[in-house]
Amino acid sequence: MSDKKRKSEYLLSEIGGIDESILAEAESYRKKRSPMWLKPLVAVACACLFVAGVLTTVLNKGGVFDNNVGMEAAPESNDMIEGDKNEANVDKATEATPDFEPEEVRKIGFDALLSLQTEYIDGDSLTDEGTREQGKTYVVGYDSFEAVRREYGETYILWRHVDGGKLFMSRALDNDEVEAINKRLGIGRAVGTDSPMLEFNVWILRGDGSVISPYLIGSGGNIGSTLFDYEAEIIPQEELIEIIGEILADKPQN
Amino acid sequence: MPTDREVGTGYIMDDSKIVDLFFDRDERAISESDRKYGRMLSSISFSLLGSSEDAEECVNDTYLDAWGAIPPARPLHLGAFLSKIVRRISIDRYRHKHREKRGGIEELCEELSDAIPSGVSVYDEYENGRLKDALNEFLSLQDKEKRVVFVLRYFYLKPVGEIAIRVGASESKVKTMLHRMRESLKTFLERRDLF
């Protein structure tokens, strides 16, 4: 054994003299649950809002979407004019200020998911003013999605109106929709992370427990804590925006 | 005195009650310690020795040692107390039996060699206890998560993957954290003019 290794061995041995209070602290340490899901959540919310704005713009340009009511019809056009879109995004950024209270959550479909969410909200998440301020929305984290997978084993799309603030809607995707979305994921224009707050939020919850963020690029990080240290993701192509717009225009399942 | 229910199967006794059993010279102290901490102690020993048979013997020796030490000792954290014993016994056993073999200790020593300043007589510091004091001081200066990661890795000898789960971080983050802490420890030891 080299001299350095021998010294290291002594060091390793001497680590055995660490105070018992420090050892007990490490022995009992478990990361608090909330940060595991809160961080992705906050990031998901921010990310979702951007794409949602894109979708809103498309829908509004089609003239068939009423912001105050919800998704009433599918978009008729997938044309996007960059300038118009950005203008709309900025406007929504100043308007979207939901005042969310857990007891006011209106559950439409996906009851189990929202129940889990409420459990978390009843914990300490809403005591975090920073999260309330930044997040603008409150959905579930990894554990809950895992529960969803166990419970449903399906792919869901979940969205929420920022305007309504308290309204969640969801429905399962059929195989064709899953295939259509999957084929188009990850293709598009990269964007930064400082997107403005927008109209509504969209998540695709896959049966494997992972989530497609609003930028609609699949990411393993979406179910882990390092996820949203996040680099620019992708604004989907218009074709995908149109597909999702049509899905969101459907009535949610109960 | 613990009740039957408390010493019955399925009931994990409080540390203080187990320590009371030691004080009462009640042999159930061993079985209750084993039930509560046996797996953890075996894991520590196995990580060092790489042999379940040796680990089992070390754990048994640990209980014997604890039996001799309590009383007069009255540990507040029985798990930590027993862990220190099993760790020491396992390292001693390693030194006697496995020095020529590559095992868990060597792997850990390779990692820890980052934290050793060159030209250091660690053994001298080890002997006079200054290194131990310095380690405690170093750890007390770290934030909680870092301290926990360091202790889980180098005291409890947990694999990086397991630590990552415990602290809710990725493996790469834990590895980076450990690397930085070793560098930081090295600087700390140098700046403290310990060597």
Boltz contact constraints between the chains, C-beta under 6 A:
constraints:
  - contact:
      token1: [A, 4]
      token2: [B, 113]
      max_distance: 6.0
  - contact:
      token1: [A, 4]
      token2: [B, 116]
      max_distance: 6.0
  - contact:
      token1: [A, 5]
      token2: [B, 109]
      max_distance: 6.0
  - contact:
      token1: [A, 7]
      token2: [B, 116]
      max_distance: 6.0
  - contact:
      token1: [A, 7]
      token2: [B, 122]
      max_distance: 6.0
  - contact:
      token1: [A, 8]
      token2: [B, 109]
      max_distance: 6.0
  - contact:
      token1: [A, 8]
      token2: [B, 112]
      max_distance: 6.0
  - contact:
      token1: [A, 8]
      token2: [B, 113]
      max_distance: 6.0
  - contact:
      token1: [A, 8]
      token2: [B, 116]
      max_distance: 6.0
  - contact:
      token1: [A, 9]
      token2: [B, 109]
      max_distance: 6.0
  - contact:
      token1: [A, 10]
      token2: [B, 122]
      max_distance: 6.0
  - contact:
      token1: [A, 10]
      token2: [B, 123]
      max_distance: 6.0
  - contact:
      token1: [A, 10]
      token2: [B, 126]
      max_distance: 6.0
  - contact:
      token1: [A, 11]
      token2: [B, 112]
      max_distance: 6.0
  - contact:
      token1: [A, 11]
      token2: [B, 122]
      max_distance: 6.0
  - contact:
      token1: [A, 12]
      token2: [B, 108]
      max_distance: 6.0
  - contact:
      token1: [A, 12]
      token2: [B, 109]
      max_distance: 6.0
  - contact:
      token1: [A, 12]
      token2: [B, 112]
      max_distance: 6.0
  - contact:
      token1: [A, 13]
      token2: [B, 91]
      max_distance: 6.0
  - contact:
      token1: [A, 14]
      token2: [B, 126]
      max_distance: 6.0
  - contact:
      token1: [A, 14]
      token2: [B, 131]
      max_distance: 6.0
  - contact:
      token1: [A, 14]
      token2: [B, 132]
      max_distance: 6.0
  - contact:
      token1: [A, 15]
      token2: [B, 154]
      max_distance: 6.0
  - contact:
      token1: [A, 15]
      token2: [B, 155]
      max_distance: 6.0
  - contact:
      token1: [A, 16]
      token2: [B, 84]
      max_distance: 6.0
  - contact:
      token1: [A, 16]
      token2: [B, 87]
      max_distance: 6.0
  - contact:
      token1: [A, 16]
      token2: [B, 88]
      max_distance: 6.0
  - contact:
      token1: [A, 17]
      token2: [B, 132]
      max_distance: 6.0
  - contact:
      token1: [A, 18]
      token2: [B, 155]
      max_distance: 6.0
  - contact:
      token1: [A, 19]
      token2: [B, 136]
      max_distance: 6.0
  - contact:
      token1: [A, 20]
      token2: [B, 77]
      max_distance: 6.0
  - contact:
      token1: [A, 20]
      token2: [B, 80]
      max_distance: 6.0
  - contact:
      token1: [A, 22]
      token2: [B, 139]
      max_distance: 6.0
  - contact:
      token1: [A, 23]
      token2: [B, 80]
      max_distance: 6.0
  - contact:
      token1: [A, 24]
      token2: [B, 77]
      max_distance: 6.0
  - contact:
      token1: [A, 24]
      token2: [B, 80]
      max_distance: 6.0
  - contact:
      token1: [A, 26]
      token2: [B, 148]
      max_distance: 6.0
  - contact:
      token1: [A, 26]
      token2: [B, 151]
      max_distance: 6.0
  - contact:
      token1: [A, 26]
      token2: [B, 152]
      max_distance: 6.0
  - contact:
      token1: [A, 27]
      token2: [B, 79]
      max_distance: 6.0
  - contact:
      token1: [A, 29]
      token2: [B, 148]
      max_distance: 6.0
  - contact:
      token1: [A, 31]
      token2: [B, 167]
      max_distance: 6.0
  - contact:
      token1: [A, 31]
      token2: [B, 168]
      max_distance: 6.0
  - contact:
      token1: [A, 36]
      token2: [B, 168]
      max_distance: 6.0
  - contact:
      token1: [A, 225]
      token2: [B, 168]
      max_distance: 6.0
  - contact:
      token1: [A, 226]
      token2: [B, 170]
      max_distance: 6.0
